[in-house]
Amino acid sequence: MSQTSFPESTTLVINESPVVTQKQEQILQGAMRVFLRSGYAGTSMDRVSAEAGVSKQTIYSNFQDKKGLFKALIERMTIGNFQSVFRDSEFKDEPSVFLRELTTIFFTKLVDNPDYVPLLRLILAESENFPELAKLYTHTVIQQGKKLLIKYFADHPELNVDDPQAIAQIFFGALVSHVIVQEMLYGQEMIPLSRDRLVNSLMSLVLARQKNKELCTDS
């Protein structure tokens, strides 16, 4: 089985979510239902065709194959929802505003989407047999978010971040970990941690060096 490669890079590539036609939207909605119901391995173009009410040829002409269809679903849900943060104008916001907006979009537009947690659960369940699915998620969510923060840190030297790559990965890794623990591993019941507490702590981590530098300057 061929593996999808996503090379590590610190260059932010702003992927525009392609305009989806009405027919493509029809296919994507049908495919989502089939993937969540049958799993990746159990999903066939015949099932998607029947669920979406289109011919298999129409699916192939729009998405090439099952991997392409699944990739389109993830990109539409993730990159499409982060586009407002990727705009250059957003990089001029104050750190506290930018970080709050970033995490708000992550939770409200991504995690609160009723298909997001089931889709993430599917990706994790299939990761051993289909590692390219997990790599695709890491690329579109964690790696893109990491690049976004690294660029922001570069544009805001006043934050005084010593290791932008590590802090960016910790920041987005913590967001994804919070979803897995709280939403999938019964953390809400056993070890509850509110989104606000998590976000406030992450912001303190990023902003601490700036505050310390300001205190030293004032003294």
The 8 nearest C-alpha neighbors of each residue, nearest first, counted from 0:
[[1, 2, 129, 131, 3, 128, 130, 66],
 [2, 0, 3, 131, 4, 129, 130, 66],
 [3, 1, 131, 4, 0, 130, 129, 134],
 [2, 4, 131, 5, 1, 134, 135, 130],
 [5, 3, 6, 2, 134, 131, 135, 1],
 [4, 6, 7, 138, 3, 134, 135, 8],
 [7, 5, 4, 8, 138, 3, 142, 9],
 [6, 8, 5, 9, 142, 138, 10, 4],
 [9, 7, 10, 6, 146, 11, 142, 5],
 [8, 10, 146, 11, 7, 149, 150, 164],
 [11, 9, 8, 12, 146, 150, 149, 147],
 [10, 12, 146, 13, 147, 9, 150, 143],
 [13, 11, 14, 10, 143, 146, 147, 9],
 [12, 14, 11, 15, 85, 82, 86, 143],
 [15, 13, 12, 16, 78, 82, 79, 17],
 [14, 16, 17, 13, 82, 79, 78, 18],
 [15, 17, 79, 14, 78, 75, 18, 74],
 [18, 16, 15, 19, 75, 79, 14, 74],
 [17, 19, 20, 16, 15, 23, 75, 21],
 [20, 18, 23, 17, 24, 21, 22, 16],
 [21, 19, 23, 22, 24, 18, 25, 17],
 [20, 22, 24, 23, 25, 19, 26, 18],
 [21, 23, 25, 20, 24, 26, 19, 53],
 [24, 22, 26, 20, 25, 21, 19, 27],
 [25, 23, 27, 21, 26, 22, 28, 20],
 [24, 26, 22, 23, 28, 27, 51, 21],
 [25, 27, 23, 29, 51, 24, 28, 30],
 [28, 26, 30, 24, 29, 25, 31, 23],
 [29, 27, 31, 25, 30, 26, 24, 32],
 [28, 30, 51, 26, 50, 32, 27, 31],
 [31, 29, 27, 33, 47, 32, 28, 26],
 [30, 32, 34, 28, 33, 29, 27, 35],
 [31, 33, 29, 35, 30, 34, 36, 28],
 [32, 34, 36, 30, 31, 35, 37, 42],
 [35, 33, 38, 31, 37, 36, 39, 32],
 [36, 34, 32, 33, 38, 37, 31, 118],
 [35, 37, 33, 34, 38, 32, 31, 42],
 [38, 36, 41, 34, 33, 42, 35, 39],
 [39, 37, 34, 41, 40, 35, 36, 42],
 [38, 40, 42, 41, 34, 37, 125, 121],
 [39, 41, 42, 38, 37, 43, 125, 34],
 [42, 40, 37, 38, 39, 43, 34, 33],
 [43, 41, 39, 40, 37, 34, 38, 33],
 [44, 42, 45, 46, 47, 41, 65, 40],
 [43, 45, 47, 46, 48, 55, 42, 65],
 [44, 46, 48, 43, 47, 49, 55, 42],
 [47, 45, 49, 43, 48, 44, 50, 42],
 [48, 46, 44, 50, 30, 49, 45, 51],
 [47, 49, 45, 53, 51, 46, 55, 50],
 [48, 50, 46, 52, 47, 51, 45, 53],
 [51, 49, 47, 29, 48, 52, 46, 33],
 [52, 50, 29, 26, 48, 53, 49, 47],
 [51, 53, 49, 50, 48, 54, 26, 47],
 [54, 52, 48, 51, 57, 55, 49, 58],
 [53, 55, 57, 56, 48, 58, 52, 49],
 [56, 54, 58, 57, 48, 44, 59, 53],
 [55, 57, 59, 54, 58, 60, 53, 61],
 [56, 58, 60, 54, 55, 59, 61, 53],
 [59, 57, 55, 61, 56, 60, 62, 54],
 [58, 60, 63, 56, 62, 61, 57, 64],
 [59, 61, 57, 58, 63, 62, 56, 55],
 [60, 62, 58, 59, 63, 57, 23, 68],
 [61, 63, 68, 59, 67, 64, 58, 60],
 [64, 62, 59, 60, 67, 61, 58, 65],
 [63, 65, 67, 66, 62, 59, 68, 58],
 [66, 64, 68, 67, 69, 44, 63, 43],
 [67, 65, 69, 68, 64, 70, 63, 132],
 [68, 66, 70, 64, 62, 65, 69, 63],
 [67, 69, 65, 71, 62, 66, 70, 64],
 [68, 70, 72, 66, 71, 67, 65, 73],
 [71, 69, 67, 73, 72, 68, 66, 74],
 [70, 72, 68, 74, 69, 73, 75, 67],
 [73, 71, 69, 75, 70, 74, 76, 68],
 [74, 72, 76, 70, 75, 71, 77, 69],
 [75, 73, 71, 77, 78, 76, 72, 70],
 [76, 74, 79, 72, 73, 77, 71, 78],
 [75, 77, 73, 74, 79, 80, 72, 78],
 [78, 76, 74, 80, 79, 75, 73, 81],
 [79, 77, 81, 74, 80, 75, 82, 16],
 [78, 80, 16, 75, 77, 82, 81, 76],
 [79, 81, 77, 78, 82, 108, 76, 109],
 [80, 82, 78, 84, 83, 79, 77, 85],
 [83, 81, 85, 84, 79, 80, 78, 86],
 [82, 84, 81, 85, 86, 80, 89, 79],
 [85, 83, 82, 86, 81, 89, 101, 100],
 [84, 86, 82, 83, 87, 81, 13, 147],
 [87, 85, 88, 84, 89, 83, 82, 90],
 [86, 88, 89, 90, 85, 91, 84, 83],
 [89, 87, 90, 86, 91, 92, 85, 84],
 [88, 90, 91, 87, 92, 86, 84, 97],
 [91, 89, 88, 87, 92, 151, 97, 86],
 [90, 92, 89, 88, 93, 87, 154, 97],
 [93, 91, 90, 97, 89, 96, 94, 88],
 [92, 94, 96, 95, 97, 91, 90, 98],
 [95, 93, 97, 96, 98, 92, 206, 158],
 [94, 96, 98, 93, 97, 99, 202, 206],
 [97, 95, 99, 93, 94, 98, 100, 92],
 [96, 98, 94, 100, 99, 92, 95, 93],
 [99, 97, 101, 100, 95, 96, 94, 102],
 [98, 100, 96, 102, 101, 97, 103, 95],
 [101, 99, 103, 97, 98, 102, 96, 104],
 [102, 100, 98, 104, 99, 103, 97, 105],
 [101, 103, 105, 99, 104, 100, 106, 98],
 [104, 102, 100, 106, 105, 101, 107, 99],
 [103, 105, 108, 107, 101, 102, 106, 100],
 [106, 104, 102, 109, 103, 108, 107, 101],
 [105, 107, 110, 103, 104, 109, 108, 111],
 [108, 106, 111, 104, 109, 103, 105, 110],
 [109, 107, 104, 106, 105, 111, 80, 112],
 [108, 110, 105, 112, 106, 111, 107, 115],
 [109, 111, 106, 112, 115, 107, 108, 105],
 [112, 110, 107, 109, 113, 106, 108, 115],
 [111, 113, 115, 110, 109, 114, 108, 107],
 [114, 112, 115, 111, 116, 110, 117, 109],
 [115, 113, 112, 117, 116, 118, 31, 111],
 [114, 116, 118, 112, 117, 110, 113, 119],
 [115, 117, 119, 118, 114, 120, 110, 113],
 [118, 116, 120, 119, 114, 115, 121, 35],
 [119, 117, 121, 115, 116, 120, 114, 122],
 [120, 118, 116, 122, 121, 117, 115, 123],
 [119, 121, 117, 123, 118, 122, 116, 124],
 [122, 120, 118, 124, 119, 123, 125, 117],
 [121, 123, 119, 125, 120, 124, 126, 133],
 [122, 124, 126, 120, 125, 121, 119, 133],
 [123, 125, 121, 122, 126, 120, 127, 119],
 [124, 126, 122, 123, 129, 128, 127, 121],
 [127, 125, 130, 129, 123, 133, 128, 124],
 [128, 126, 129, 130, 125, 124, 123, 133],
 [127, 129, 126, 125, 130, 124, 40, 131],
 [128, 130, 126, 131, 125, 127, 132, 133],
 [131, 129, 126, 133, 132, 127, 128, 134],
 [130, 132, 134, 129, 133, 3, 2, 135],
 [133, 131, 135, 130, 134, 129, 122, 126],
 [132, 134, 136, 130, 135, 131, 126, 122],
 [135, 133, 131, 137, 132, 136, 138, 130],
 [134, 136, 132, 138, 133, 137, 131, 139],
 [135, 137, 133, 139, 138, 134, 140, 132],
 [138, 136, 134, 141, 140, 135, 139, 142],
 [137, 139, 142, 135, 136, 140, 134, 141],
 [138, 140, 136, 143, 137, 135, 142, 141],
 [141, 139, 137, 143, 138, 142, 136, 144],
 [140, 142, 137, 144, 143, 145, 171, 138],
 [141, 143, 138, 145, 144, 140, 137, 146],
 [144, 142, 146, 145, 140, 139, 141, 147],
 [145, 143, 147, 141, 142, 146, 140, 148],
 [144, 146, 142, 167, 148, 147, 143, 168],
 [147, 145, 149, 11, 143, 144, 148, 9],
 [146, 148, 144, 150, 145, 149, 11, 143],
 [149, 147, 151, 145, 150, 146, 167, 152],
 [148, 150, 146, 152, 151, 147, 163, 145],
 [151, 149, 153, 147, 148, 152, 146, 154],
 [150, 152, 148, 154, 153, 149, 90, 155],
 [153, 151, 155, 149, 154, 150, 148, 156],
 [152, 154, 150, 151, 155, 156, 149, 163],
 [153, 155, 151, 152, 156, 150, 90, 91],
 [156, 154, 152, 157, 153, 158, 151, 94],
 [157, 155, 158, 159, 153, 154, 152, 160],
 [156, 158, 159, 155, 209, 160, 212, 152],
 [159, 157, 209, 156, 160, 155, 208, 206],
 [158, 160, 157, 156, 209, 208, 161, 212],
 [161, 159, 158, 162, 163, 208, 152, 156],
 [162, 160, 159, 163, 166, 208, 165, 158],
 [161, 163, 165, 164, 160, 166, 167, 159],
 [164, 162, 166, 165, 149, 160, 167, 161],
 [165, 163, 167, 166, 162, 168, 149, 145],
 [164, 166, 168, 167, 162, 163, 169, 170],
 [167, 165, 169, 163, 168, 164, 170, 162],
 [168, 166, 145, 170, 164, 165, 169, 148],
 [169, 167, 165, 170, 171, 166, 172, 145],
 [168, 170, 172, 166, 167, 171, 173, 165],
 [171, 169, 167, 168, 173, 172, 166, 201],
 [172, 170, 174, 173, 168, 169, 141, 167],
 [171, 173, 169, 175, 174, 170, 168, 176],
 [172, 174, 176, 171, 170, 175, 169, 177],
 [175, 173, 171, 177, 172, 176, 178, 170],
 [174, 176, 178, 172, 177, 173, 171, 179],
 [177, 175, 173, 179, 178, 174, 172, 180],
 [176, 178, 174, 180, 175, 179, 181, 173],
 [179, 177, 175, 182, 181, 176, 180, 174],
 [178, 180, 183, 176, 177, 182, 181, 184],
 [181, 179, 184, 186, 177, 178, 183, 182],
 [180, 182, 186, 187, 178, 185, 177, 179],
 [183, 181, 178, 179, 180, 184, 185, 186],
 [182, 184, 179, 185, 180, 181, 178, 186],
 [183, 185, 180, 186, 181, 182, 179, 187],
 [186, 184, 187, 188, 183, 181, 182, 189],
 [185, 187, 181, 190, 189, 180, 188, 191],
 [188, 186, 191, 181, 185, 189, 190, 182],
 [189, 187, 186, 185, 191, 190, 181, 184],
 [188, 190, 186, 187, 191, 185, 181, 184],
 [191, 189, 186, 187, 188, 192, 181, 185],
 [192, 190, 187, 186, 189, 188, 193, 181],
 [191, 193, 190, 194, 196, 197, 187, 181],
 [194, 192, 195, 196, 197, 191, 187, 198],
 [193, 195, 197, 196, 198, 192, 177, 106],
 [194, 196, 198, 193, 197, 199, 192, 200],
 [197, 195, 199, 193, 194, 198, 200, 192],
 [196, 198, 194, 200, 195, 199, 201, 193],
 [197, 199, 201, 195, 200, 196, 194, 202],
 [198, 200, 202, 196, 201, 197, 195, 203],
 [199, 201, 203, 197, 198, 202, 196, 204],
 [202, 200, 204, 198, 203, 199, 197, 170],
 [201, 203, 199, 205, 204, 200, 206, 198],
 [202, 204, 200, 206, 201, 205, 207, 199],
 [205, 203, 201, 202, 207, 206, 200, 208],
 [206, 204, 202, 203, 207, 201, 208, 166],
 [205, 207, 203, 209, 208, 204, 202, 158],
 [208, 206, 210, 209, 203, 204, 205, 211],
 [209, 207, 211, 210, 206, 159, 212, 158],
 [210, 208, 158, 212, 206, 207, 211, 159],
 [211, 209, 213, 207, 212, 208, 214, 206],
 [212, 210, 208, 214, 213, 209, 207, 215],
 [211, 213, 209, 215, 210, 214, 208, 216],
 [214, 212, 216, 210, 211, 215, 217, 209],
 [215, 213, 211, 217, 216, 212, 218, 210],
 [214, 216, 212, 218, 213, 217, 211, 210],
 [217, 215, 213, 214, 218, 212, 211, 210],
 [218, 216, 214, 215, 213, 212, 211, 210],
 [217, 215, 216, 214, 213, 212, 211, 210]]
